Amino acid sequence: MRAGFACFVGRPNAGKSTLMNSIVGQKIAITSSKPQTTRHVIRGVLHREDSQLVLVDTPGLHRPRTLLGERLNDLVRQTWSEVDVIGLCIPADEEVGRGDRFITGELAELKATVLAVVTKADLVDKKRLAEQLVAVSQLADFAEVVPVSAVSGYQVETLVDVMTKYLPESPQLYPDDMLTDEPEQVMVAELVREAALEGVRDELPHSIAVVVEEMLREGGLTKIYADVYVERTSQKAIVIGARGSRLKEVGTRARARSRRCWARGSTSTCTSGSRKTGSAIRNSCASSASDALVRFVTRTFPSGRVYRLMFRVGP
Ligand SMILES: Nc1nc2c(ncn2[C@@H]2O[C@H](COP(=O)(O)OP(=O)(O)OP(=O)(O)O)[C@@H](O)[C@H]2O)c(=O)[nH]1
């Protein structure tokens, strides 16, 4: 029996979270086309008869421009020092760059086994993939270099085999039925944040935060109250959209994703807005709501920057 921790590292947008989801087989880390989507360290557990691979997702390492950026980088480095295997992700469709060399240099100091993972293999032809494998191999003395595509599934199993090979001999670390150690509330908040990030401008990912305040069981349903925070008043309009349309979409998407995540079905969704724009949103929701199940939460918000979203998930 082998069991241990592994993580994927690499520059932002390299495909780390998508790969982790593909390996664990369930949506655990959120993904988006925006760089620096990941803010939490999330564990996904892959159970096999003779092994347990615990995957830790990290934010993309980047040149920090803010204190939050510095803290995210600290989180990455801390994770590196605690795992058994590290997969350095480098996309097949982008040149090996200074960022990759910088990360490789840092990894050389660690005790973990370092593999290179050439991600997004589906985006290039065989010749380009071969060239990228050579370029990546020249970066450092990696234990292995593995090309994969999380989207097509190409070599994902092989990557798991290779990673498992480098885990220490150990009894299993988590119970059989455990896929992640993230609390349910954090996972739902991440799903809402993912929905809120869709279609927003590049600068926004770090400016949106979501806190699930309450999850109330009502018979077979779970009523979820989530607060969406933005950093600046100017970002409010982006998150809310014309006549509340974006916020409503966020609620709908988050509900659908939560439903898929728990595979139980759902009944209703609702969004409501800030103190300033709340009534406009409620009106727009009401006027566009052909779905009779849409309900609204009326509430006075202490700050103009918080938007409350309510949706219900259930069988
Ligand atoms: N075609 C293709 N696209 C991929 C693949 N893996 C990831 N992507 C896309 O690449 C983008 C970034 O993927 P993420 O998994 O969020 O990247 P990340 O490295 O976790 O990003 P950060 O959270 O910024 O660190 C998304 O649009 C994914 O859909 C792949 O194997 N093939």
The ligand as an SDF file (V2000), in Angstrom:
LIG
                    3D

 32 34  0  0  0  0  0  0  0  0999 V2000
   -7.6850   22.2030  -24.4590 N   0  0  0  0  0  0  0  0  0  0  0  0
   -7.3850   22.0390  -23.1620 C   0  0  0  0  0  0  0  0  0  0  0  0
   -7.6180   23.0520  -22.3050 N   0  0  0  0  0  0  0  0  0  0  0  0
   -7.3020   22.8650  -21.0110 C   0  0  0  0  0  0  0  0  0  0  0  0
   -6.7290   21.6470  -20.5380 C   0  0  0  0  0  0  0  0  0  0  0  0
   -6.5100   21.7740  -19.2180 N   0  0  0  0  0  0  0  0  0  0  0  0
   -6.9450   23.0080  -18.8780 C   0  0  0  0  0  0  0  0  0  0  0  0
   -7.4090   23.6660  -19.9480 N   0  0  0  0  0  0  0  0  0  0  0  0
   -7.9770   25.0300  -19.9810 C   0  0  0  0  0  0  0  0  0  0  0  0
   -6.9840   25.9430  -19.5200 O   0  0  0  0  0  0  0  0  0  0  0  0
   -7.5720   26.9700  -18.7150 C   0  0  0  0  0  0  0  0  0  0  0  0
   -6.9020   27.0440  -17.3550 C   0  0  0  0  0  0  0  0  0  0  0  0
   -7.1420   25.8510  -16.6400 O   0  0  0  0  0  0  0  0  0  0  0  0
   -7.0630   25.7690  -15.0270 P   0  0  0  0  0  0  0  0  0  0  0  0
   -7.1660   24.3170  -14.7010 O   0  0  0  0  0  0  0  0  0  0  0  0
   -8.0080   26.7160  -14.3910 O   0  0  0  0  0  0  0  0  0  0  0  0
   -5.5800   26.2890  -14.7960 O   0  0  0  0  0  0  0  0  0  0  0  0
   -4.7610   26.4920  -13.4330 P   0  0  0  0  0  0  0  0  0  0  0  0
   -3.3500   26.1600  -13.7360 O   0  0  0  0  0  0  0  0  0  0  0  0
   -5.4070   25.7290  -12.3110 O   0  0  0  0  0  0  0  0  0  0  0  0
   -4.9410   28.0330  -13.2340 O   0  0  0  0  0  0  0  0  0  0  0  0
   -4.7320   28.9440  -11.9310 P   0  0  0  0  0  0  0  0  0  0  0  0
   -5.9020   28.6830  -11.0340 O   0  0  0  0  0  0  0  0  0  0  0  0
   -4.7310   30.2960  -12.5130 O   0  0  0  0  0  0  0  0  0  0  0  0
   -3.4350   28.5890  -11.3210 O   0  0  0  0  0  0  0  0  0  0  0  0
   -9.0660   26.6230  -18.6580 C   0  0  0  0  0  0  0  0  0  0  0  0
   -9.7270   27.3910  -19.6380 O   0  0  0  0  0  0  0  0  0  0  0  0
   -9.1170   25.1600  -18.9840 C   0  0  0  0  0  0  0  0  0  0  0  0
  -10.3380   24.7730  -19.5870 O   0  0  0  0  0  0  0  0  0  0  0  0
   -6.4990   20.5810  -21.4940 C   0  0  0  0  0  0  0  0  0  0  0  0
   -6.0100   19.4760  -21.2000 O   0  0  0  0  0  0  0  0  0  0  0  0
   -6.8330   20.8540  -22.7870 N   0  0  0  0  0  0  0  0  0  0  0  0
  1  2  1  0
  2  3  2  0
  2 32  1  0
  3  4  1  0
  4  5  2  0
  4  8  1  0
  5  6  1  0
  5 30  1  0
  6  7  2  0
  7  8  1  0
  8  9  1  0
  9 10  1  0
  9 28  1  0
 10 11  1  0
 11 12  1  0
 11 26  1  0
 12 13  1  0
 13 14  1  0
 14 15  2  0
 14 16  1  0
 14 17  1  0
 17 18  1  0
 18 19  2  0
 18 20  1  0
 18 21  1  0
 21 22  1  0
 22 23  2  0
 22 24  1  0
 22 25  1  0
 26 27  1  0
 26 28  1  0
 28 29  1  0
 30 31  2  0
 30 32  1  0
M  END
$$$$
